[in-house]
Amino acid sequence: MMLRRESKMETNGGNRMRFLLGAMLLLNSAQLLATEVTEAAARSNDHEQIAPKHILVLSIPDRKLAVTEGGIVRKMYDVAVGKPSTPSPTGELKIINKLVDPTYHHQGKVVPPGKSNPLGNRWMGLSAKGYGIHGTNLQSSVGKAASHGCIRMRKHDVEELFTLVRVGDVVVIHAERDQQVAAIFASPTVVAQAAPTPNVQRAPAPSLAVMAAIAREIAE
């Protein structure tokens, strides 16, 4: 009798142990699943934040920057590009940060935000280290090869561009005027004028009765 009771107690204890182990495994699986869902959602949010909305196309020969969206040119701006001794980077880059009233750092020189700041009041950093799209305290340099390699813009233009683009947007810089660049930036110097309309006397418009008669003849 004692042996049967002990055996029953051992069986009950084993069942409880298996139940606890099963519950722990189930809880652990639920936690792992919740972690995977959270990480997937985070990856999705990151993708949405960095997915490019605009593609910026810059032509060094034309010294112009076009903002495209869905293959359509939305805006076009004059820019300054790098001097021959300090050329602008080329290829496909991305905007990696945006700053309002940036501080200028170059070869140990530091210029705080203000009218004398060479970066103006807006900075959009590019994935090419040290380069960016920014304003300038020398507005007359826009449209020229005048910078240390960065892309300069006029005050109003850079402020407007700053509101349009976001981190993750693509910037394609062309060193040559290829077919794509020509299609975007072509601006013929001579506009063909329409030929003058000859002064020809036109016959009076037919009356409704005549038009009805013509229609009956065609129908027959």
N, C-alpha and C positions, 0 to 999 in steps of 0.2 A: 504493500500500500504506500509506503514511504517512497519507494522507487518511482512508482507511477506519478506521485504528486511532484517529485523533483523533476521528472521528465517533462511534465506539463508546464512547470514553471520555466524550465529551460526553453521550451518551445515558445511560450509567450514572450520571454525575453528576447529570443531571436527574432520574432515577428516585429517587436517594437524597434529593435535595432535596424532591421531592414526598412521599416517604415521611415525611421529618422534619416537613414542614408538616402532613401528615395526622395524625401522632402528636401534634403540639402542639395541633392543633384538638380532637382527641379528648380529650386531657388537660384542656384548658380547659373543654370541655363537661361532663366528669365533675365538675370542681371547681364549676362553676356549679350543676349538679344537686345536689351535696352541700350547697351553701350554701342552696339553696331548700328542701331537705328539713329542714335544721337550723332555718331561720327559721320554717317551717310548724309544726314541733314546738314551737318556743318560743312561737308564737302560741297554739297549742292549750293549752300549759301555763298561759300567762297567762290564757286564758279560763276554765280550770278553777279557777284560784286566785281569780278575781274573780266567777265566776258565783254569784249569790245563792242561799244555802241557805234562809235565813229572810226573811220580810217582816215588819217591825215596823210595827204600826199604832198611832198615838198619837192620842188624842182630847183636845184642849185643854179642851173643856167638861167632860169626865168626869175629866180629870187621871189618865188611866190609859194604860198601854202594854201592848199585846198582842203576843206573839211567835207568829207563825203559820208553819206549815210544811206545804206541800201543801194550803193552804186550811183547815187545822185549827188552832185556837188551842191552843198548847202551854203557854204561860205567860201570866199577867197580873199586872201590877205597878202599884202606886200611884206617881205621880210628882208632882213640882212642875214647873210651867211658868212662862213669863215673866210678869212683872207687866204691867199695862196700859201702863205707860210704856216698858217694854222687852219687847215680846211675842216669843214664840218664832216661828221661821220656820215656814212651812207649805208643803205640797206634797210632791213625791217627792224624797227625798234619799238619800244612800248613806253607809255607814260607810267612812271613808277611812283611819283609823288607830286603833290601840289602844295605850294606855299604862298601865303599872302604876306607882303612886306618882308621879303627875304633879306638876310644879311649876306653881303658879298665877301667871299674869301678867295684870295688869289696871291700865291707866292708870298705868303706872310702878311699881306695887306688885308685889313678888315674894314669894311665900310658898313655902318649900320643902316637900317631903313631910312629913306629920306630922298630928297630931290637929287642928291649927288650920287645915289646908289646906281652903279652900272647895270643892275638887274631890274631896275624899275620897281614896280610894286606887285608883280606877279611872277611866279616861277613854276614851270612844269618840268620836272626832272625826267630825263630819258634813261633807258636801260644801258646806254653807252655811258660809262662812268665819267662824271664831271661835265656832261653836256646836258643842255636843257633848252626849252623855249621860254623866253622871258621878255620883259619890257626893257627899256633902255633910257638912260639920261641923255642920250645923244640921238634925238629923233631924226636928224638929217642922215644918219647912217643907214636907215632902213631903205632897202632897194639896192644896197651895195654889198660887195664882198669886204666886210669891215670888222668882223668879230674874231674872237679867239677860237671859234668853232661852233659856238652856240648859235641859236636862232633868235634874232632880235625882232621885236614887233613894236609898233606904235602903242601908246598908252591905251587908247580906247580899244584898239584891236585886241591887245593881249588880255584886257579885262573881259571883253566879250568872249574870246576863245576859252578863257578860264572857266566861264559858266557853262560852256557847251560840252567840253570834254571831261572825261573821268579817268581815274587810275585804271590801267588795263587797256585803254584805247591804243590802237596800233598807229605808228608813224613810219611811213615809208619815204626815205630820202633818196632821190635820184641824182646821180652825178652828171648824167647825160640826158639829153632830150630825146628819149626813145618814143615809140609809137604811143604808148599809154600817156606819157607826159604831154606829148603834142596834142593828143585828143582832149586833155583836160585844160591845158594852159594856152592853146593856140589862140592868137588874137591878131588877125590879119591887119596890116597897116593901111591897106586900101580897101574900102568898102565899095562893092559894086553898086552903082546907082541904077535904079529902074529906068528902063527906056521910056521916053515920053509917050504918052498916049496920043495916037494920031487923032486929028480933029475930023472925024467922020460923021456925016449926018446920018442918023438912023431913021429907018422907016417907022411910021407910027405903029403902035401896037394894034393888032387886029381886035375887032370888036368881039363880044361874046357870041353874037350870032354867027360870025365867020368861023370862030373856033369850033362852035357846035357843028357847023356844016362839014368842016374838015374831019372832025371826029367821026361823023356818020359815014363819010366816004371811006375812011380807013377801016371802019367796022365791016362795010360791005365787001 
